[in-house]
Amino acid sequence: MSLSIIIPAYNEEKYIEETLKTITKGEIIVVCNACTDNTADIARKYTNKVIELPIKGVSRARNIGAQYASNNRLIFLDADIKMDNKILDKIEKTKYNIGTSKVKSQTNKFIYNFSMKIKSLAHNFGVCTGLIFCDKLIFDRVGGFDETLSKKEDGKFLRVARKKGDFGIVNAYVYNNMRRFEKLGLKNVCLYWIKQYTFPDKKEYETIR
């Protein structure tokens, strides 16, 4: 089964190249939404499927990326996430048609790695690691990502999609960029997670660059 990797990006010139370097197979689709930096130029070194949108919106970017996908299995990947060298093979071969992966920190600090272990355990509550895979059939059944949401759209998609397919977590890792932790602090980020997944709202998700 072939893969289409869809990466929404908003001003990710500092990070996206390292993400793209970890993609060893599959079709790469980068959707730049309202970028004002060199994200698109960097992405074009790795793929000819670079879509530039004038309006910011991660859900819309993912949905449009899916429209351009040529393959049946879709992977939605954050632009600052690195993948281990086994993950794409495992996603391609897995029996699950909707799922995610385990997660570690890109920064080798105990407290960051511990927080990522907690996040990995939170899949059942709709918390996402920065990577979601699903078959096109499942994506279409869900109706894509909710474009009224500017945050938690991945968690909502995962919660709905797993009811319509065979959900699983592949035994491989993505590596989270810890810039939000480094800027806001571990306590504030964890409190934010708890608040947002317990008492959701539609405030704009703060962009950290």
C-alpha positions as CSV (number, residue, x, y, z in Angstrom):
1,M,0.0,0.0,0.0
2,S,1.4,3.4,-1.0
3,L,1.4,6.4,1.2
4,S,0.6,10.1,0.8
5,I,2.2,12.3,3.5
6,I,0.3,15.6,4.0
7,I,2.1,18.4,5.9
8,P,0.3,21.6,6.7
9,A,2.8,24.4,7.3
10,Y,2.6,28.0,8.5
11,N,5.9,29.8,8.5
12,E,7.9,26.6,9.3
13,E,11.2,27.5,7.5
14,K,13.2,26.8,10.6
15,Y,11.9,23.2,11.0
16,I,10.3,21.8,7.9
17,E,13.5,20.7,6.2
18,E,14.5,18.4,9.1
19,T,11.0,16.9,9.0
20,L,11.2,16.3,5.2
21,K,14.6,14.6,5.6
22,T,13.0,11.9,7.7
23,I,10.5,11.0,5.0
24,T,12.0,8.0,3.2
25,K,9.1,6.9,1.0
26,G,5.7,8.0,-0.2
27,E,4.2,11.0,-1.9
28,I,4.9,14.3,-0.1
29,I,2.3,17.1,-0.2
30,V,3.2,20.3,1.6
31,V,0.3,22.8,2.1
32,C,1.6,26.3,3.0
33,N,-1.2,28.3,4.5
34,A,-0.6,32.0,4.5
35,C,3.2,31.5,4.8
36,T,5.3,34.7,4.6
37,D,8.7,33.0,4.8
38,N,10.7,30.5,2.8
39,T,8.7,27.4,3.8
40,A,7.5,26.8,0.2
41,D,10.9,27.1,-1.4
42,I,12.4,24.7,1.1
43,A,9.6,22.2,0.5
44,R,10.1,22.3,-3.3
45,K,13.5,20.8,-2.8
46,Y,11.8,17.6,-1.7
47,T,8.5,17.5,-3.6
48,N,6.7,19.1,-6.6
49,K,3.4,19.0,-4.7
50,V,3.6,22.3,-2.8
51,I,0.2,24.0,-2.5
52,E,0.1,27.7,-1.4
53,L,-3.0,29.0,0.2
54,P,-3.7,32.7,1.0
55,I,-5.6,32.1,4.2
56,K,-4.3,30.6,7.4
57,G,-6.1,27.4,8.6
58,V,-4.6,24.1,9.5
59,S,-7.8,22.1,9.0
60,R,-8.4,23.5,5.6
61,A,-4.8,22.9,4.7
62,R,-5.1,19.2,5.6
63,N,-8.4,18.8,3.8
64,I,-7.0,20.4,0.6
65,G,-3.8,18.3,0.9
66,A,-6.0,15.1,1.0
67,Q,-7.7,16.2,-2.2
68,Y,-4.3,16.2,-4.0
69,A,-3.3,12.8,-2.6
70,S,-2.7,10.0,-5.1
71,N,-2.5,7.1,-2.7
72,N,-5.1,5.3,-0.5
73,R,-3.3,5.7,2.8
74,L,-3.0,9.2,4.1
75,I,-0.5,10.4,6.8
76,F,-1.1,13.9,8.3
77,L,2.1,15.1,9.8
78,D,3.0,18.3,11.6
79,A,5.7,20.3,10.0
80,D,8.1,20.2,13.0
81,I,7.8,16.4,13.6
82,K,10.6,14.0,12.9
83,M,10.0,10.3,12.3
84,D,12.1,7.2,13.0
85,N,13.2,5.1,10.1
86,K,10.8,2.3,10.7
87,I,7.5,4.2,11.0
88,L,6.5,4.5,7.3
89,D,7.0,0.8,6.7
90,K,4.9,0.0,9.7
91,I,2.1,2.4,8.7
92,E,2.2,1.0,5.2
93,K,1.9,-2.6,6.4
94,T,-0.4,-2.3,9.4
95,K,-3.8,-3.8,9.4
96,Y,-5.2,-0.7,11.1
97,N,-7.0,1.8,8.8
98,I,-6.9,4.7,11.3
99,G,-4.2,5.3,13.9
100,T,-1.2,7.2,15.2
101,S,2.2,6.4,16.7
102,K,4.1,6.7,19.9
103,V,5.9,9.9,20.6
104,K,9.2,11.0,22.1
105,S,10.8,14.4,22.6
106,Q,13.4,15.8,20.2
107,T,15.1,17.3,23.2
108,N,16.7,14.6,25.4
109,K,15.6,15.8,28.8
110,F,13.9,13.5,31.3
111,I,11.0,15.9,32.0
112,Y,10.2,16.3,28.3
113,N,10.5,12.6,27.6
114,F,8.2,11.9,30.6
115,S,5.6,14.3,29.3
116,M,5.7,12.6,25.9
117,K,5.1,9.2,27.5
118,I,2.0,10.7,29.2
119,K,0.9,12.1,25.9
120,S,1.4,8.7,24.2
121,L,-0.9,7.2,26.8
122,A,-3.6,9.8,26.2
123,H,-4.6,8.6,22.7
124,N,-7.8,7.2,24.1
125,F,-8.8,10.8,25.1
126,G,-8.3,12.2,21.6
127,V,-4.8,13.6,22.2
128,C,-2.7,13.4,19.1
129,T,1.1,13.0,18.7
130,G,1.5,15.2,15.6
131,L,0.9,12.2,13.2
132,I,-2.4,10.7,12.2
133,F,-2.8,8.0,9.5
134,C,-6.0,6.8,7.9
135,D,-7.3,5.3,4.7
136,K,-9.1,7.6,2.3
137,L,-12.3,5.7,2.9
138,I,-12.2,6.6,6.6
139,F,-11.2,10.2,5.8
140,D,-14.3,10.5,3.5
141,R,-16.6,8.9,6.1
142,V,-15.5,11.5,8.7
143,G,-15.8,14.4,6.2
144,G,-12.2,15.5,6.8
145,F,-11.0,17.9,9.5
146,D,-13.4,20.4,11.1
147,E,-12.6,23.7,9.4
148,T,-14.4,25.7,12.1
149,L,-11.6,24.7,14.5
150,S,-8.2,26.3,14.7
151,K,-7.0,23.9,17.4
152,K,-7.8,20.4,18.7
153,E,-9.0,19.6,15.1
154,D,-6.6,16.6,15.0
155,G,-8.0,15.3,18.3
156,K,-11.6,15.7,17.1
157,F,-10.8,13.9,13.8
158,L,-9.1,11.1,15.7
159,R,-12.0,10.6,18.1
160,V,-14.6,10.5,15.3
161,A,-12.5,8.5,12.8
162,R,-11.7,5.7,15.2
163,K,-15.4,4.9,15.6
164,K,-15.6,4.4,11.8
165,G,-12.6,2.2,11.3
166,D,-10.1,-0.2,13.0
167,F,-7.9,2.0,15.2
168,G,-4.4,1.2,16.3
169,I,-1.1,2.7,17.5
170,V,1.9,1.5,15.5
171,N,5.0,0.5,17.5
172,A,7.2,3.3,16.1
173,Y,8.0,6.8,17.1
174,V,7.7,10.4,16.0
175,Y,9.8,13.0,17.8
176,N,8.0,16.1,19.0
177,N,9.6,19.6,18.7
178,M,9.6,21.1,22.2
179,R,9.5,24.8,21.3
180,R,6.1,25.3,23.0
181,F,7.4,23.7,26.2
182,E,10.6,25.8,26.0
183,K,8.7,29.1,25.6
184,L,5.7,28.6,27.8
185,G,7.0,26.1,30.4
186,L,6.1,22.5,31.1
187,K,3.5,23.4,33.7
188,N,1.6,25.9,31.5
189,V,1.5,23.5,28.5
190,C,0.2,20.6,30.6
191,L,-2.4,22.8,32.2
192,Y,-3.4,24.0,28.7
193,W,-3.8,20.3,27.5
194,I,-6.0,19.5,30.5
195,K,-8.1,22.6,30.1
196,Q,-8.6,22.3,26.3
197,Y,-9.5,18.6,26.3
198,T,-11.8,19.0,29.3
199,F,-13.4,22.4,28.5
200,P,-12.9,23.0,24.8
201,D,-13.2,26.4,23.3
202,K,-12.6,28.0,19.9
203,K,-9.9,30.5,20.8
204,E,-7.0,30.7,18.4
205,Y,-4.2,28.3,19.2
206,E,-1.1,30.4,20.0
207,T,1.5,30.2,17.3
208,I,5.0,29.4,18.6
209,R,7.9,30.2,16.1
